[in-house]
Amino acid sequence: MSDWPAIAIEDDLALPPGLDEVFVVRVLEAAQASGGRRLRLSVLLCGDRTMGELHARFLDDPSPTDVLSFPLEPEGEHEADGELVVDVDEARRLAEEHGNAWLAEVALYLVHGVLHLSGCDDHEPEDLAEMKRREADAMRALSLQVAGRHGPDADDDAR
């Protein structure tokens, strides 16, 4: 398990200050503590082009999105339990739009993806409320804040 998480960063990708492998591991640990399940994860930090290609390939939507999570079967050809792909460019845009720190926005996407891979869903109102509660718990544990995105009064979907 010492090789996990496997973290890859797309070449020439602009990153917020502080976003490195140590930070990603810290966020994944907080998310897994909030989600209650220990996962072996592969993480790719990428930009809009790569995210758009993956989003089109797997969800038939060529637009960039914040995070994609892919559960994997460890008994098959994969060693990981899941893969997370985070669009750092999308994080920068939405951080600016919501007045949040870019680094905190990336952390929220990582947390959200881990919670999905841990079995959390956000399609029904009660499930969305639980997802947002767990996101908020993880972000608090990290001493990070993403304004307007947690709790029952948040005005947009969990990311």
Secondary structure by P-SEA (a helix, b strand, c coil): ccccccccccccccccccccaaaaaaaaaaaaaaacccccbbbbbccaaaaaaaaaacccccccccbbbbbbcccccccccbbbbbcaaaaaaaaaaacccaaaaaaaaaaaaaaaaaccccccaaaaaaaaaaaaaaaaaaccccccccccccccccc
